Amino acid sequence: MCNDGVRWESALVGLERSPDGRLGPAAAGFVLRERPCRALLTLRGTGQAFFEAAAGVLGLQLPARAGQTAAAGGRRALWMGPDEWLLCDADADPSGLEASLRGALAAGGGTVVDVSSGLVIVTLQGSAARAVLAAGCPLDLHPRVFVEEQCAQSHYFKAPVTLWRGADDTFSVVVRRSFAHYAVDMLLDAAQPYLGGEHVR
């Protein structure tokens, strides 16, 4: 159950998980979890007025270069293109942030769209997380190349994904709702050498 009594059903609702939200078996080197009920918005715009208006609402400067992310509190902005960002907010209700951005951008131009219901975020953590991702992602994920707080768009096997790397061997994977089950199944299959057993579909 999320804010205002609205119930959001996860695209991964059919998968069994542990009481702490872990998907699949426990392993010292690999933990997979869903990050449920996150406000996700796509923000687009250009020009100084747009950047200043967005920063005033978000409390952060939008990243200006490919692969960059910016974070403040429970909010993060991922660079998706020269005039596009994905906003991830810890608040489960996107309507407040969307309304604030619409109001601020009315004069400076720009658009904002709530995409919360169309995307799923899962996190991989542990010493095997990078190897599990590398099994199906063509990006060079070596720590010297794909550094902390970097993001990139790619694919995991046949699922289009956006990745960003956090600290302590943590990666977040953003995937479209229609590919979420498939992506999690493929992640758990790739993790088998580190899990020591079959996962539950």
ABEGO torsion letter per residue (X at the ends): XBBGGBBBBBAAAABBBBAAGBBEBBBAABBBBBBBGBBBBBBBEBEAAAAAAAAAAAGBBBBABBGBBBBBEABBBBBAEAABBBBBBABABAAAAAAAAAAAAAAAEEBBBBAAAABBBBBBBEAAAAAAAAAABABBABAAABBBGBBBBBBBEABBBBBBBBBGGBBBBBBBAAAAAAAAAAAAAAAAAAAGBBBBX
